[in-house]
């Protein structure tokens, strides 16, 4: 094991590991671009939907059920579906099917957490706000979203980590990312490269987790901070 770790360290020290099309910087840039695009796409779809059903309660059962079903679909299955749907259009190879699949992967945690976060806001506070003459949009923006922000951001954080960790699979459809280094390692039987690339992905996922945790703490008022875990999503007060 010590010899193997020494070989991994030597691989990281090689100039070729850090240069060229298959160097870590180039593949890391692809990984971050695809992950960021997917997270943004998921947020554009999931957050407005979660806010709508969380505020009104309409269609909540169906949307949350679909989101939970989506969470049960394997990541590789989502990638395969995106590949097959885009293949007739000549877009099945490259980054696009990966972005579509990762976007779909990131939507469920955001939808569920946003919905549950809003439903957990004390209904007496909501009614008091309405009694003060606030319009529905003001109730949502001035009361419900700030109160639900810790849980909403926990959903974004969960999605971000899942997307970054799963983006390695995009290499299967020719989308690059750090997963390409792992595929090259398998093709040439280079266990050192496989381990080194997997280690970089693990570190990137850890940095993503810590970074979004810091954003979550910074964006949440100390007076309304609650445990930002996914388990809190079932503690809502409103029916």
Phi, psi and omega in degrees: 000318180297320179295320180295316179296326177295323178293322177297316178298321178294323178297317178295334181274353180282135178302326181294336179291336186246012182221162176085179183298326181255022173280159181302316181301317181294314180289327177295320178299318177298316181300314182291321180295313180294318180295315180296319178296319181292317180295319178296317178297318179296319181294320180298324180275312192283318186294311176300321179295316179296321178294320181296308183286332178290323181282317184266332184079359183279131179070011186297315184300315182292316183294315180295322178298316178295322179296318180293324175296319179299324178293336182276345180285128179301146182300319179294329176295318177299320180295320179295320178296315179298320179299313183291325180290324184269343183301316179298337179271002181077018183242017185283346181245133180122200186283331188301310179299327177294318179295319179299313181295317181290326175298314178298324179294325185277344184292311186305312180299323180291316180298309184296313182294322179294315178300309183293324179300317179290322180289343180277349178294136182304120182298333178295323177293320180296314180295323178296320179296318178294322179295335178279358177097009178291140173282167184300321178296324178289321177300318181293311187281327185265338183240300190293313181297311178301321180290326183270356188305318180302317181287323177299313181292331175296323176293318177298318179299315178299315179298317182298315181294317179299317182294313181297317181291326184273345183299342177300331182291341181298336178298335180298328180255022175079025181268002180078228185073180178295340177297336178297325178295323179292318179297318177300318179299319177294320182296323182257003180068034182260095181293329180296315179297317180300312181295317181297316179293319178297324178295320178296318178297317179297318179295319179296320178295319178296318178296321178298314178301312181293321181295314180288331175295321178293319177298318180300316179293318183290328185272355184253128178298135180304332183286344182236015180293134175229165178303121186273049180256156182294339181292338182289351185293345181255021180255021183295153181261329184273144180270000000 
